[in-house]
Amino acid sequence: MARVLIVGAGLTGSLSASLLRRELSNKLQIVVWDKARGAGGRMSTSRSPHDSNCMADLGAQYITVTPYYAEKHQSFYEELLSHGILKPLLSPVEGMVQKEKGICNYVAPQGTSSIVKHYLADSDVFYNHHVTHINLKEGKLEVCSVSTPSEMFDAVVLTMPVPQILQLQGHIETLISESQRQQLEAASYSSRFALALFYEAGTQIGVPWAMKYIADNPCIRFISIDNKKRSLESPEVGPSIVVHTTVQFGVENMHKDKEEVELLILDQLQQVLPGLPKSISTKCHKWRYSQVIKSVLNCPGQMTLNGQPLLVCGGDGFTHSNFDGCTESALTILDVFKCHF
């Protein structure tokens, strides 16, 4: 059995783990590492420290599916819908622009991280594993992390944002060819902040919408009343609000501490929603690599850095930043493994 490490417990990493396990379970032993404390990546869901039933999606807010991908990835959507991981988005959204006809939107009743957790259900996942070095050693790949001993693998899949792949040290620096490095360095991402506000049960947020795109504020681009978005309003569970900043605000403030930025966002939020009740807790998150602006050219879905032992990188940086982009990447990674094992 070949031992395979997937670095990153986000959507591409979890989908890759699931597909490899389903298709090549007799040949591969899958291990997943992530530097964070839990699964999700940019599909992370935060919970109120006062009530775990009060949730807020800090990253992706809902899943948008075009007719093309609804057909191409039909089996993936049917699986998630049948398990109750996704359900149709029925709540009102102000300012949403549908770019083509026949688009469907879905929400995750238990938070978008539940999608990732569904695909990781049968995997060996280890958190707080921050990979720093990858080396060739005795025909295998030695992977080193910050606070744990190095381990040996027969194949490694890197699914973190492209700039973080380029920050890895060790033999991987020479395994990446000059032309590949130029391709990787050309990829770019937007940056933004997300702020979650959690409220006591019984608090009323007096707006007619569940989500709203803000067009005329220099700081705030999007607001979600998260429990209302999921159609899960309850007198026993407090509401939560998620605010996403504009990309420009993210660029201008990325160097600042989250605590400082949170105050700036709260000030603007009071202007957008005057009279907003006081929250009982908040969580501010800095998305340095929020969404792909420019993907890696001429590498649809993945880039193979080494053939034997196999070292592959993938993720939305090789496609586009949504569910279907990550699915496309995971499927191409599966194809690579089918050729090698």
Secondary structure, DSSP 8 states (H G I E B T S, - for coil): -EEEEEE--SHHHHHHHHHHHHHHTTTEEEEEE-SSSSS-GGG-EEE-SS-TT-EEESS---EEE-HHHHHHTHHHHHHHHHTTS-EE--S-EES----STT-EEEE-TT-THHHHHHHTTTSEEE-S--EEEEEEETTEEEEEESSS--EEESEEEE-S-HHHHHT-BSTHHHHS-HHHHHHHHT-EE--EEEEEEE--TT-----S-SEEE-SS-SSEEEEEEHHHHTT--BTTB--EEEEEE-HHHHHHHTTS-HHHHHHHHHHHHHHHSTT----SEEEEEEESS-SEEE--TT-SSEEEEETTTEEEEESGGGS-SSHHHHHHHHHHHHHHHHHH-
